Amino acid sequence: MSTRIYRDLNKRERSTWMLGLTPVQSVACVLLILPVLWAISDGRFADAALLLLICGAVAGLVVVPVRGRPAVRWMGHFVLFQVGILTGWSRWQSKAAAGVPVAPDEPDLPGVLARLAFPDGPPLRDAGRVCLIHDTGDGRWGATARLTHSGAGMLSDEQCERLAARLGTLLLSLGHREVVDRMSLLVRTVPDDGTEYELWRAKHQVSTAPPLVRQSSDELDRAIGSLSVRHEIFVTISGPEDKLRKPAAAAGGGVDGRALALYRVLDGVEDPLKSLGVRSVEWLDGAGMAWAIRTGFNPSTRSALAAAAEHGAEGAKLEKAAAGPTEAPSPSPRAYSHDGYTTASYTVLMPEGGTVFGSLGPLLAVRAAGERRTVAIHYEVMDSHRAQRAVRAGRFRSNVMADWKGRKGFNRSAMDEREAGGARAQERAVAAGHTMVRFAVAASVTVPREWSIEDHAARLENDASGRFRLLRLDLAQDSGFVVAVLPVGIGLPRHRRGLT
């Protein structure tokens, strides 16, 4: 059995006009060259040379990309970033910490999370009430589940191949649904301080155990207990409001109607997830969602909450108002601070040669006790109409460029041949009933605030070296934290790259 390789991962969704320029960049270059041409037409060659230097420098700022963004966009983003710091817009403190009363069921979250609402839907079978995620900014509704999975690190190539095929089947089934089109998978490590193990051991320890056995067990705990790492896995399924409106109205309308329309899809998602090796799927209620968000901001609270739940203490179930951080100072350009921790977030750029199932695993390899890493993959499945339109556009652009180079006498490069082959392969796949999937991948590393975040960020970059290219989300670390760490379904930009 051959290994499934995901290729053409860096193909742009929308083709550029010419020479890799966007329409805005092309128009800007035309406007910048006009003063130079006018000066030449008037015979003012000295002025034309001066204008050429000035306009050429401005064109370079507009056109030349620097770490994924043109220089002029960097300048605009930096100005807005500094304005946010000077005015205090980017500094945040919870209402509870400020002494402001807040309703227990009202979430109090910073930044882009402020646009989210978390209404409770009706009971889902015997799983109880499910907390819905309403993104009022993008007009989307979703739900999140916590998964238990043994991981793919010890699987053979044949087993990984089967899981890859089943993942493709799951995404294809989402494309055939009418109300959902996005799925987000989030895996994050959990620094384990041993609290939960100590609770379990105190509950199950045999008082008549020999002293030598107790001593050996204590030595093992001291040797490997501090290096223990847990993994949390979440999946978020969401759909746009315009697709949910009609089935929700037929189900009674309102929040309950949208919840019932989503529940019909959630029922059909659990079995495909279990075919991927998932042992259990637990759809989160309001307290579970608050727990997932709160432990994302402050990993150390997980042990305290687990201990409270073990003893049945009051407050073991978090209210939605307590889901966010206590404080989040103005972020630095390259990191985000929150509740005594600092996080550096990246977007993961796929290699030109393609990748295989399970290749993101090294990004989760914790290198120091107390460090946390996360990887999030956000998928959007295109419907058949959008997929066919996308492959037609790709084929048209490939043919036009090939004809133009042939007429001008240019030889076709290996890159041109690979792009043309990818366009034909995508067209054949869509014609065979498959679809296109938009995706984005994000990764992050979190450490206590007194640690050097740059050292741990460098270790993450080293783990990605030779496999992927990490692009640090400078000037947007607070938003990058939400994309990479929190299971709320935010993370896929409106225009990104796609694969078949």
N, C-alpha and C positions, 0 to 999 in steps of 0.2 A: 504494500500500500504506500503510495507516494504521500509526502507531507504537503498539507495544504498551505500555500503561501499567499498571503494577502498582498496584492500588488496595486500599483497606481494609486497609492494612498495620498500622494501629494498633488494630485490633479485638481486644478482650481475649478470651483463650481461655475464661475462665470468667466468666459474668455475675455481677454483684453482686446483693445482695438488694434494696436500696432506696437511692435517692439516692446511688448510687455507692459504698456501704459494703460491705465484706466481712462475712461472718458474724461473725468475731471482733470487728470494729469495731462492728457492730450490737449484739451482746450487751454489749460494754463500755459503750456509750451507754445502754442500758436499765438496767444496774446502776448507772451514775452518776446517773441521774435519780431512782432510787428514794428515796435519802435526802432529796432535795428535796421529793418528793411526801409522804413521811411527815411531814416538818416542817410542811408546809402543812396536812395533815389534822389535826395536833395543835394548829393555831392559832399555831405559833411562826414568825411571818412574818419576824422579824429573823434567826432562825437559818436559815430557808429562803433568804433573800437571800444570806447568807454562804456557805451550802452551794452555792447556784447559781453564785456566783463561783468557788469552788474546783473544783467538779465540771465547770463549763464550761471552765475552764483545762485540766483534765486531759483532757476530751473533745477539746479542740483539739489537744493533743499526740498523741492517739490517731488522730484523723481527718485533720487537715490535712496534706497531703503537702508535703514540702520536698525538691526535687530528686529526686523519684521514691520517696522513703521517708517514712513518717510520722515526726514529730518524736520520738516515743517509741522508735521503732526506731533512729533516729540516736543517741539517748542510750545505748541498750543496746550498739550496735556500737562507740561511742566508748569505753565502759567496757571492753569486751573488748579493744579495740585497745590501750588503755593498759596493761591487765593483761599482754598479750602482750609489750609492750616492757619493762615493769618486771621480769618474770620471765625475760626472754631467750628466750621461745618463738619470737619472730619473727626472731631473729638466727640466721644460718646460716653454717657454714663446712664446706667439703668435708673428707672424711676424709683425703684425701691431703695437703691443706694442714695438717691438724692432726697429721700423722704417724701416723695410724691405718691399718694395712694393710687393703686391700680387694681382693676378687676382681676381676679385669679384666672379667668378664662380668656383674658386679653393678652396676646403675646406682646412682649416688649423687646424688640430686636433692632440692631443697628443696620445702617447702610442699605444695601439692596434688599435685605430681608424685611425691611419695613413695609414693602409692598405686598407681603404675603399675609394671607389669612388662613386660619386653621379650624374651620368648622367641623363639628363631629357629625358623621353620617349615621344612618340607621344601622342596626346590627347586621353583620355579615355572617349568615349561617350561625355556627356556634362559636365564632371568633369574637363576638361582641361588637361594639361600635368601632368604626374605623375613622381615624382623623384624616380628613381631606386637606389637600394643599391647594389653595386658590391663589394663583399668581395674578393679581389684579393688573400688573403692568403689561404682561403678554397675553392676558385673557386665557389662562390655562387652568385645568383641574387635574389633580393627580392624587395618588396614594403611595405610601412607602411601606415596604415589608422588610423585616430583619430575616436574613437567611443563615442557616448553618450548613457549612460545607467543609469537607476535609481537605480541600485545596488540590491544586494540579501539579505541585512541585515534584511529586514522586511518581507521576503517571508516565507510561511509555508513550512513544510517538504514536502508536496505533490508537491508544486511548485518547490522546489529545486530538487526534484527527476526528474521532467519533464525536467528541465534545464540540469541536469546531463546526462539524456538519449540523449538529443539533442546535447550536447557537444560531446558525444561519436559518434553520427551519423556524426557530422562535421569532426571529426578526421578520421573516417572510410572513408568518402568521399575523404579526402585528400590522403589516402592510395591508392585509386583507380585512382588517377590522375597520369599522366606520367611525369609531369615536376616539381612538387613541392612535398616536403616531410616534411617541417618544418613550424610550426606556433608558434609565441611567443606572449603571452598576458602580457601586462605591465599595472599596475595600480599604480598611484602615487598621493599622496595628494599634494595640492598646498596651501601653506600659503597665506591667503587672507588678504591684508592690507586695503581693502575697497576701493581701487582706482576705480575699475570698478563699484562698487555700487554707489560711489559718482558721477561718470560720468552719470550713468543711472538716478540717482535721480535728478541731475541738469537739465537733459533733460526733465524729465516727471513731475517734481514737479509743483503743481498748486499754482499760486501766491495768490489765494484767500482763501487758506486753513486757518482754524481758528488757532490762536496762540497756543491753548492748544494741538491741534493735532500735530503741529510742535514740541512742547516741548516734548510730549510723544514719538514721533518718534526719536528725538535726544537722549533721554535717553535710548531707546532700542538699538540704534546704539552703544552707549558707553558701554552698558552692555554686549552685545553678539557679537558686530562687530569684536572685537579683537580675538574671538575664532572661527570665521568662517573658514571653510575648504572646498576647492573644490577638486574634483577628476578628474584626466585625465586618459583616457583609450586608449591604443594603441594596435593594432594587426599588426604583421609583418608576411607576407607569403613569403617563399623563396624556391628555388630549386637549385640543383647542376648544374654546367656547363655541365657535361657530359649528363644529361638528357634534357637540354635545347638546346643543339647544333643542333640536327636534326630538330626539329620544328622551331627553329630560322632560320636555313638555308632555310627552305621551305617558311618562311615569309619574306625573303629578306636579312637575315643575319645582322650582326652588332648589335648595341645597339637597333635599332628599331625592328629588328627581334626578339630579346630576350624579348623586352617589349611586343610585340604583342602576343608572346607565353604565357607570364605571364598574360596578360589581359584576355585571355580566361578562366583562372582559377579564376581570381579576380571577374569576372562576376558571377561565380557559387558559390562564397564564401559569397556574401552579403546576400542572402536570408537565409542560415543557421545561419549567425550571427544575423539577425533580429529575427529569431525564438528563440534566447537566450535572447530576451528582449532588443536588441540594437535598438535604435530609429533612428540613422543615422550613415552612414559610409562615411567618407570623406578621400579619398586617397590623401596623402600629395604631394604637388609639391615641388620644390626646396626651396621656401621661408618657406613653412610649415615644412619641414624637418629641416631646419636651426633653426626655432623657437623651435621645439621639443628638439633639442640637446642643444641649447643655454640655454633654461629655465631649462634643466636638470642640467647643470653646475652651473647656477646662478638663483635660483628661484625668486629673487627680480626683475629681468629684465622683468618678465611677465607683471607686472602692467604698467611699462613704455612703453612696446611695445603695450599693449592694449590701453593705452591712446593715443599713437601716431596713432594707427589704427582708433580710434574713431574720431579723429580730421582730419584724412586724411593727416597726416604730412608726409613729405619726410623721407624715411628710416623706415617706419612702416613695410615694407616687408624686412626681413633680407636677405642679400646676403649669399651665402654658405661660403664665407671666414670669416664671422663673427659668424659662428655657434659655434666655440669652445670657451674655456675659454681664458681670458687674460693672466693669469699665473697660473701655478700649480707647487708649490715647491716640492722638493723631498718628497715622501710620508713617513710617519712613518710606522713602522711594522703593526700597528693595525688601521690605519685611513688614509684617503686620503683628502688632502686640495685642494681647487679649488675656485678661485675668491671670497675669503672672507668666504667660507663655508667649513665645514668638514663633511665627510661622513664615516660611518662605515658600511661595507657590510658583509652579512652572506649568506651561503648556508643553505637551510632549509632541514633537514633530516626528512623523514616521519616516523610516529610511527609504531612499529611492528604490533600493533593491527588493523591498517588501519585507514582511515579517511573518511570524508563525504564531499559532495559538500558544499562550502561556509565556510569551517573550517579555511581558511586562513584569514578571515576577521579581527580577532582581531589584526593581525600584522599591520593593517592600522589605528589602533585607535590612533590618535594623542593625546599626553598627555600634551603638552604645546604649547601656541601660538607661531608661528614662526618655529615650528618643521615640517619637512617633512619626510614622510615614503613612501616606495615603495615596491611592491611585483611583481616579474616577474616569469612567468611560461613558460618554453621553451619545446615544444613538437617536437618530430621527429617520424613520422609514418613509420614503416618498411613495405616494400613490402611483398607480400605473401611468396616469396621464403625465405627471411631472417627470417620472423616470423616462418615458418615451421622448418627451420634449428635450430632456437633458442629453440623451444619447444622440438624438438627431442634431442638436447643436454641436456636440463634440465631433461627430462625423463630418458635418459641414465645414467646421473650422479646419479640421485636419486635411480635408480635400482641397479647400481653398489655398491653404498654405503650401501644400504639395504642388498644386498647379502653378502658383505664382513663382515658386523657386525653380520649377522646371522651365518656365518661360524665360526667367532671368539667367538661367545657366548655372544655378547653384546646385551643388550636390546635397543630397539628403544626409543629414547627420544621424548618428545612432540614436540620439534623443528624439529626432523626428520619427524614426521608424518605430521606436518604442511607444511613442504617443499614439501613432496611427494604429499600431497593433492593439493597444489598450482600448482605443475607441471602438474598434471592430469587436473585440471580446465583450465589451459592455453591451454593445448593440445585440450581439447574439444571446447574451444572458437575459436581457430584458425581453427579447422576442420569445425566449423559451419559458417565460413566466416568472422569472426572478425580478428583483426590483433594485433600486438604488438606495443606499444608506448614507446619510450624512452623519458625521461623527466628530467628536472632539475628545481629547484625552488630556487630563490634568493630573499633576502629582505635587505633593508637598512634603515638607519635613517640619516638625514642631518640636521645640525644646523649651525647657524653662528659661525665663527671661534673662537670668544671670549668666547663662551659657552663651558661647559665641555661635550665633546662628550661621555665620559665614563658614565656619569650619564644617558644620553638619551639612550645609547646603553644598559645599564642595564634595563631600562624600557621596551625596545623592547624584551629583553630576558625574562623579567617577563611576558609579554603578551604571549609569546610562551610557557612558562613553563606549563607542564601538557598536552600540545597538540603536540608540535613538539620539536625537538632538533636543536638549531641553532649552526652552526659551523662557527666561525669567520674566514674570509679569510685572516689570517695573512700573511704578506710578499707579498700579491697580492691584496692589497686594490685598486690600480688603475685599474686593470683589473676587479675586482669585482664591481667597480662602473659602468663600462660599461655594465656588465651583468645585474645588478639590476636596473639601473636608465634610461638608454638610449634605445629608441625603434629602434635599428638597427639590431636586429636579432642575435646578438652575445650572446652566453651564454650556449650552449649545448656542453659539452666536447665530445670527440670522443668515450669514453668508460664510460658509466654511468649506472644507474639502469633502469629497465624497468617495465612496467605493462601491463596488458591486458585490 
